Amino acid sequence: MTFKMLPIVLASFIGFSAHATPTVSPSPIALQAEAQTGVNINTASAQEIASALVGIGIKKAEKLIEVREQLGGFTEVEQLLDVKGIGLKTLEKNRSNIRLN
């Protein structure tokens, strides 16, 4: 065995890989930004809602705001089904982009 191979043999013996790449955890700022993606349907304007959600145009977004005002704010995403023109398929397409706070 040559001395050039010794570090690789030792590294594999003690559990290290010669080609290992360090894992990096996301920063708290990155995690916060990821959690803040989507649109807050309790505070967003009709334009913001229409831009962020698939299948929701400005008219449906305005209806959504009317229902929001009647309810005093949404407490569950499923309450969007009370908005005329928003059905289960539209809700499911957008669920991951909808925030309530």
N, C-alpha and C positions, 0 to 999 in steps of 0.2 A: 504494500500500500504506500502511495506517495504522500508527502506532507500536504500537497494541494487538496487532497480528498479528505484529510483529517477533520477540518471544520464541518464538512457536510455530514460525515459519519457521526461526529459527536452531536451535531444539531439534531439529526434524526433519532439518535439514541435517547436524547433528553426531551423529545417531543416537539421540536421545532421543525418547520419546513424551510428548506432552502429558498423556496419561492413564496413564502407567506407574505401576505400584504396586511398591514395593520388595519383593524376595523376602527372606524371613526363613528362615534355616536353623533346624531344631529344635535346642534346647539339648541338651547332653550328658545332662542329667537326663531329658529327655523321651525321648531315644533309649534310655537305660538302662531306663526304665519300659516302653517298648514291647517291649524285648527280654525283659523279665521277665514278660510276660503269659503266661497259661496256668498249667498246674499241673505241678509237679515230681513225677513219678510215683515218684521214688526217695526222697522225703522226706515226701510228703503223706499225711495220714490218709485212711481210707476215706471219711469224710464229705466231705473236701475234694475227693477224686477224683470222688465221685458228684455233687457240686455243679458241678464244672467241666466234666465230659465228657458229651457227648450219648450217650444210650443205655446209660449205665453207672449202674446203681443201686448201692445200698449192698452188696448181695450180690456183684455182680461186682467191685466195688471191693475187698471183702474177699478175694476170690479173687486179684485182682491183687496185693494185698499178700502173700499166701501165696507166689505165684510169685516176687515180688521178693525175699522172704526166702530162698527156695530158691536163687535165682541169685546172691544177694549184691548185688543191684541190677541194674537194666536198663542195658545198654550200647548198645542199639539199640531204636528205637521198634517195629520189627517183632517184637520179642520179646513184645509184648502179644498176638500171635496164639497164644502158648502158654497164654494164660488161657482157660479154658473159658467159652464164651459171648461172647468177643470175636472177631469175624471181620474180614475185610478191609474190609467196608463201614463198620463201626463205627470201625475204625482210621483210614480215610481221612476220615471225618467229623470226627475229632478231631485229626488229625495236627498242625495248626497250633496247637493248644492244649496240646500235650504237650511238656514239657521234661524233659531227663534230668539236668540240673544246675542 
